[in-house]
Amino acid sequence: MQLKRTVIAGCVMAALAAISGNAAASGFALIEQSASGLGNAYAGGAASAEDASTIFFNPAGMSLIKGRQLVLAGHAIKPSAKLTNQGSTTASPPAGAPVALGGGDGGDAGDLALVPNLYYLMDVNQQVKFGFAVNVPFGLKTEYDNGWVGRYQALKSEIQTINLNPSVSYKVNETVSLGAGVSYQYIKGELTKAIDFGSICTFAGAPAGVCPNTPQLNDGVFKLTGNDWSWGYNLGALFQVGQDTRVGVAYRSRVDHELSGDATYTNVPVALAASPSLTNTGVTLNITMPETLSVSAASQLGQKWTVMGDVTRTGWSKLQELRVRFANGAADNVTPENWKDTYRFSVGATYQYNDVWKSRIGVAFDQTPVPDQYRTPRVPDNDRTWLSFGASCKASQGGVIDFGYAHLFVKDAPINKTEGIASSLPAGLTETLRGNYNNSVDILSVQYTHSF
């Protein structure tokens, strides 16, 4: 028992140190919850129940696993997001005539992230299983070079989460199993962008000595941070259809967060320092992590082959705007998002070579929730197609090692996004980021499963 507590505590700490995931599913979701599932592009996730990672995909699947089991998995996720600037402009005060935005293309906004998973399950009695999961269901990090052409819209965007998920399953009979779990979810966020104080000072007409007035050459930085804990739940059912086929249905609830934190400003000119909209203050921001509904099937074909498929719907339409509320009474900062619900379709197959080795393959199509007209440099997302491979090796009597790799082909993502220089200035004084993103993602995962 002491060993179990030590392992779980260690993995929780590891997760807390590595929760800056880079979204590999659409939006900022992270479907990378097992290495065994990655090889099949997570096809059949709610029906396969190969190991204790079923706690995330469908807790009812715990009923199919005998005895106690511990799963430790890690994922190296390397997204790439590179912009080609195509005529970005800024308004030139006082007239507001557009001029070219200076700066480079921002480099590669994606960065390597390590995402951990931990799962443990045990028997309560012949019909009931208990499981506990530590995972990272959402994550995002994009970060651009200082001085890049889109700096007035985004420099760094980071969302970190960790999910603690105790679950139970109940085997009703040989045909039906049910499962349920509770999620206690932590979220932490950081958003930064540059502020063109040169343009603001020019429009204000303040003396240069207290308000440097060269547009694009006198930038400050706006930084927003916040965090929150909140609750959710997940439900699942698993049906044995004939001798060789299973069908699973799984639902994970939305989790509503109200982040509390701080807004800070740097390099504010003396003439503007008293403005509430440029004064350090507390902030709150509401954001909802979306619900998902998955329907999966897995069927064994003879002694060697298993085929599987999955359809998952994600309720991203809850994210219509990001509204930051300032404690000092400054006007809300509102970014329209207008995201839409999405579907993810996947199919895969597993081949059992012998008692030691099995191989996996899978493909998936993952819709983006981001409409073209509302794409931002913080989440330059678009539709993606997965191609996945994997293998499993029985390393000992109780131990199995899984490996998985996936490459995500992401559709080019055009951007034409206009934002105001500051909320207190006329609408004509804006910056417009125009260009095209070339994106991709590579994922490499490893997992160790031990059955007791």
Secondary structure, 3 states (H helix, E strand, C coil): CHHHHHHHHHHHHHHHHCCCCCCCCCCCECCCCCHHHHCCCCCCCCCCCCCCCHHHHCHHHHHHCCCCEEEEEEEEEEEEEEEEECCCEEEECCCCEEEECCCCCCCECCCCEEEEEEEEEEECCCCEEEEEEEECCEEEEEECCCCCCCCCCCCEEEEEEEEEEEEEEEECCCCEEEEEEEEEEEEEEEEEEEEEHHHHHHHHCCCCCCCCCCCCCCEEEEEEEEEEEEEEEEEEEEEEECCCEEEEEEEECCEEEEEEEEEEEECCCHHHCCCHHHCCEEEEEEEEECCEEEEEEEEEECCCEEEEEEEEEECHHHCCEEEEEECCCCCCEEEECCCCCEEEEEEEEEEECCCCEEEEEEEEEECCCCCHHHCECCECCCCEEEEEEEEEEECCCCEEEEEEEEEEEECCEEEEEEEECCCCCCCCCEEEEEEEEEEEEEEEEEEEEEEC
